[in-house]
Structures are given as structure tokens and as C-alpha cells.
Amino acid sequence: MQIFIDSADTVELAALAATGLVDGVTTNPSIIAKAGKPIFPTLKAICEIVSGPVSAESVALDHDGMVAEGRKLMAVAPNIVVKLPLTMEGLKACRTLTEQYGAKTNVTLCFSAVQALMAAKAGATYISPFLGRLDDGGQDGMELIREIRAIYDNYGYETQVLSASIRTVAHVRDAALAGTDCATIPPNIFRALYKHVLTDVGLEAFLKDWKASGQEI
Ligand code: G3P
């Protein structure tokens, strides 16, 4: 499973990328705004930190605007993925950018399995179902991941399922069990993925016993 980081904080991204476990980055207009720096140099810096796919989202609402913005975003670096909203115009722009300009695309704000089917038919490279926001509203976000996985497998669509809006370590586990291709994870959840209290307790006991043995390696 590929792990992407859902952030535009370049200091944080550099620290996490140093683990060698980060496959890519996703951003959206809110994440870029939160980082508080201009979008183009920020994206450039992110693409220098992480060589894998870096999603950058268009803010236009119409096909022509999305295509124009998508092309500007693609010019930042070869690893930019153009992120487009799951609207009719977004799906049209997805097809145009894919077929005419060779773009990699990430269709975002997906909240239903049939929306994901439409994105696959539009040739999206990635589909981003927002499972945490569904859970927030009392629905079962993970069921959406399972449904999309089944539909894509039924028809052999190559669009990759990119589980997004991850809120917990359990979301990461359950998305992996559901067969997601990728998950985009906030930095705090990424840092929690390798932790377990029994690991810490076990390590402390090993080191105590080793010290008592008086040996060295
Ligand atoms: O990348 C977009 C998505 O992950 C948003 O997450 O936490 O704003 O629902 P969130």
C-alpha cells in the first residue's frame, strides 16, 4: 500500500520523507492556505522533497478553467498530479487532461461508489473517497472503500483507490484490509502508525536485562 502525506508543511514533509516510508503527498486548497505560503513555490518545494506523486488541486469550476489551471500545476514538476473535484466539469477536465496533456489525475471529494465509477470511466489515475468525513456524518466511510474496491475489481479499472480524510490509525488498518491502493494520512497519524505500548515496554525490559548482563556488542 502506498502512503501519502496529507500536508503542505515542507518542514514536516522533509522529516517524514526521511523515514523512506512516504510514497507521495496530497494537498488541497485548504491545506495550501493553512501552510500560509504561495502555492507554486510551495508545490515546487514539496516535489523536491518527495519524488512520488504530489497532488495539487485546481480551484476553477468549469472545464476550460480546470484544464488551464491543471496545465499550470503540471508545469511545476513532472510528479505533479492534477486534483479535480468530482463534478461533471471535473470529470470532463479529467478526461481532457489525461488524453490531451498526459496528466496524472486525482478526482477528489468522492462520497459514493457510483461517483467513483464515473471517475474511473473518466480515466482518473486516483479516486479520493473521503472516509473520515462520512464517518463524521454518521455514515460508514470504510464501506465506501470496500464498495469502490469491488466495483473497480469487477471491471478491471486501473484507477487507484486513494483513501482520504483519514482520522485514525484504525482507518489506516481497515483501509489496508479493504484493499485500498493508497492512503493519504495526516502527519500526526503517520507518526502514530509505528507505535505500540508493548513495543516500548518490551524494549525497555530488553535493555535493562542487557545492561545487567554486563555484555557489549
Ligand atoms: O486530501 C483531502 C482529505 O484528506 C481531507 O481530509 O481531514 O479535511 O476531511 P479532511
Boltz pocket constraint, residues with backbone or C-beta under 6 A from the ligand:
constraints:
  - pocket:
      binder: B
      contacts: [[A, 6], [A, 26], [A, 27], [A, 28], [A, 130], [A, 132], [A, 133], [A, 164], [A, 165], [A, 166], [A, 184]]
      max_distance: 6.0
